[in-house]
Amino acid sequence: MLSGRAQELSRNLYSPAMRYFLAAAEAGSIRAASRELNVASSAVNRQILWLEEALGLQLFDRVGRRIRLSQAGELLLAHVRRTFSDFEGTVAELDALKGLRRGTVSIASVESVSEKLLPAVISSFRKSFPGIHVNVSVSSSQEAARKVETAEADVGFTFDPPENSALTVAFQQELVIGALMRPDHPLAKAENLDLEECLKFPVALPAEGLSLRTRLDMVRNRIAGVSRTYVEANSLRLMRALAREDGVIGFQTMIGCEDDLSSGALVFKPLTDAPLQADRLCVITSSLRALALAPGMFFDHSVLALKDRNSSNDAKKAS
């Protein structure tokens, strides 16, 4: 949704049909859109019908009182979101020219990055730009990439994003996937550990659809007759809790489990299987549109912060 100032300007600069279409698509019904826009349902419906007639395409499938986007509607929605997102960014830049240090940054992040890494990046950014509003959405790797691609987010922090011409990867770091377990687990003292050995014990696996699971399955599918899965979950935090409380083995990179490792509650054992050696942490943005001033400043800040973090970690290893 547009900010208050951008909404006010868009009423004069953009046709009602586009604004009403966007509201109806996001609300899923004409009535809900009318409440959001504070206009009559008949006005919303009339503008959408006019838009469908002008395009010669049906934008919605009507299902009772609900509406569902058609294929044409999905394409138009992506365009409108990009257009309105660009417009909001332009408004922020115009405000900046007047000396107003404000704006909005929308971030899509995976859970592990949101635990410790992203809060540190946001905190350091807000010290320089306290007036900029930061909006964070936490989801799966695939969903974070989709949000950036469809202009629902300006910047994405994700693992293994799709190779897509609509996405630009400005930073990437290869991380080893490891086994997380309590210090008293039978495998905690192992020098070299692979996934097959871990699967002889109860494990907590990432849910299907997560980038971690995709890489783990590359190895699991080659292992015959060994499967003692205890639980599957789409939350890495839950899997770490199970590893602490129930003694199962969890799997992730070292991103997000820093506190458990520093406290000694869990140990991290890198896995030697080749597909698990290079899970790519990436900072992404859209290649289809230029970032507005505030998102652009945050994007640049994030890339520099992660590069500085890597340099600091390399220096610690060398010392």
Stockholm file with secondary structure:
# STOCKHOLM 1.0

chainA/1-319         MLSGRAQELSRNLYSPAMRYFLAAAEAGSIRAASRELNVASSAVNRQILWLEEALGLQLFDRVGRRIRLSQAGELLLAHVRRTFSDFEGTVAELDALKGLRRGTVSIASVESVSEKLLPAVISSFRKSFPGIHVNVSVSSSQEAARKVETAEADVGFTFDPPENSALTVAFQQELVIGALMRPDHPLAKAENLDLEECLKFPVALPAEGLSLRTRLDMVRNRIAGVSRTYVEANSLRLMRALAREDGVIGFQTMIGCEDDLSSGALVFKPLTDAPLQADRLCVITSSLRALALAPGMFFDHSVLALKDRNSSNDAKKAS
#=GR chainA/1-319 SS CCCHHHHHHHHHHSCHHHHHHHHHHHHSSHHHHHHHHTSCHHHHHHHHHHHHHHHTSCCEEEETTEEEECHHHHHHHHHHHHHHHHHHHHHHHHHHHTTCCCEEEEEEEEHHHHHTHHHHHHHHHHHHCTTEEEEEEEECHHHHHHHHHTTSCSEEEEESCCCCTTEEEEEEEEECCEEEECTTSTTTTCSSBCHHHHTTSCEEEECTTSHHHHHHHHHHTTCCSCCCEEEEESCHHHHHHHHHHHCCBEEECSTTCHHHHHHTSCEEEEBCCGGGSCEEEEEEEESSSCCCHHHHHHHHHHHHHHHHHHHHHHHHHHC
#=GC SS_cons         CCCHHHHHHHHHHSCHHHHHHHHHHHHSSHHHHHHHHTSCHHHHHHHHHHHHHHHTSCCEEEETTEEEECHHHHHHHHHHHHHHHHHHHHHHHHHHHTTCCCEEEEEEEEHHHHHTHHHHHHHHHHHHCTTEEEEEEEECHHHHHHHHHTTSCSEEEEESCCCCTTEEEEEEEEECCEEEECTTSTTTTCSSBCHHHHTTSCEEEECTTSHHHHHHHHHHTTCCSCCCEEEEESCHHHHHHHHHHHCCBEEECSTTCHHHHHHTSCEEEEBCCGGGSCEEEEEEEESSSCCCHHHHHHHHHHHHHHHHHHHHHHHHHHC
//
